[in-house]
Amino acid sequence: MLLASFLEAHNILFENRVLTKEQVYKQLVDRLCSQYKLPVCGSKLLELIFQREEEVSSAYPTGIAIPHIRMDGLNDTLIAMTFLQNPLDYNGIKVSWVVLILTDKTSSKTYLNIVAALLKLSKDKEAMAALTSAGDGYSVIQYLKRNEVEVKKDVTVADIMVQNPIAVLPQYSLRELINLMGTHRVAGMPVVDETGKYIGEVNVLNLLKVGVPNYVMMLDNLSFLASYEPLENLFGKQDILFVKDIMTTGDVFIRPESSIIEAVFLMFSQNKRYLSVVKDEKLVGLVTAMDILIKVITV
C-alpha cells in the first residue's frame, strides 16, 4: 500500500513561525479533531500525547518526530503532519518534521510499517528537500505517489532494531570493556573484527566469571565463602585479559529481514535479552526485548 493513501492534503501543514512543541501538537490535534469524530479530543488528547512523550521520546536522529496514540473506538488510521521552517528541540535532536498518528489498539503492525516508511524518507536528503519545499499538502501527496513510497505489509527486525550499535573488538582489554559498558550503561555488547564482521558477544556475566574460581562453580553451598571478594581476581586481570579471552562465539544472531516472532522465539530459546542483527556477516543492528515491548506491544 502507498503511504499517500493514508494522507489527506488538508492535514499536511507548513509552518514558518517559531512555535513550541505544545503549539505544533495542538495544531495537529485541532486539525484532526475538526474533521473526525474521535473518542478523545482537544486538551485530553494533547495530555495523552504528552504523557506518552514522557515515557518514550517520539524524536528520531534524522529530524522527524512521530507522536502516536492508540485509541479505543477508533476504527481508522489518521495522520496529520507539519513541516517546520524553525525546528523544535527534542533534548538535542533538531526536529523539522512532526507526524502525528492516531490508530486503534489493534493496528500496531500498520503503525510500525508507516513509521518505517517515514523514517526511510527522513533519511533521504533529496526526498526531504522535495517535501519541505512542496509548499502544500497536495504537492506532498503527489510527490509520494510519483515516487511510489510504500508502506510494507510486514514488520521485521530491521524496523525496530537499533542501527549501528556500539561494539567491541576482540583485542580490547577487560578494562576497556568495563569502561565502555559503564559509559553506555549496557550489560552486553557484540564483538566484531576490524572489518565489522560479527564474531560473537560479551556480557557482564562473562566479566564476573573472571572473578570467580572454577571450583566455586562446582560447590553446592557457598555460605562459607561470605568473606570472599569475587571481584578481587577481576581487578587483577583487567589489564592482562582481553575480550577474546572471555567472549562467547557461535551462531546466535538474527537477520534484519526476520519477523518479530522469530526474534521472540530466539530470545526465549537461547535465554537472551538482546540479539545481534547480522547481514552478509556484518553487524548492522541490535534488537532487545525492551525494543519489542516498547515498539511493538505498547505502541
C-alpha angles and dihedrals in degrees: 000000000000120000089228090065089069093053137083119200094227090057093060112087135187117206127193097172126094104254138172123240088253091055093048093048091047090053091054094044092048091049093054095039091053092058107033135048100237128186089234127023146160120018092354092058091047089052091053091050093052093045088055090046090057091053098045126006113238094207124105127198091247091071101261128116120199112190111188137188129187113212134196111235097022110121097184145058111245125189132188125173142184129203108209125208088193108048125225120236114235101184093306098329112112108219121195098163122056119185119186115201124191118189141161119260095260098054102081090122092054091045094051092049091051090049090050090053092048093048091050089053093047090057092053107087094192092050093047091050090053094047097046091049094045092096099204141040096250091058091048092054092046090052092051091048094048091051093042094228103192137205108219121233098226134048114230136185088260090064095060106024125111106248123222095009123195109270136176134224120237091241093060113116120240088250090058090046093051091049092050093048090049094047094049095034095229131141096211142019137197117248120223136172125239091279094053094255112153112241105162144297142268128208142182093266089058086054097047091049088065088066095051121075115234093242091061090063090060096053123101097204122039099172092106089060093065092121095046114114105218096188096054091082091048093051090053094051104040092099098041100044125067139204090260089060095059107022124111120233131196143094101296101129137101136232122242091238092055119114124251091246089056089054092049092048092050092049091052096043094046096036092236132145095201138027131207112235112222132188123179088351091301125116107244103162152342128240122195134194087246090056089057092046096048102033100038112020102034100033 
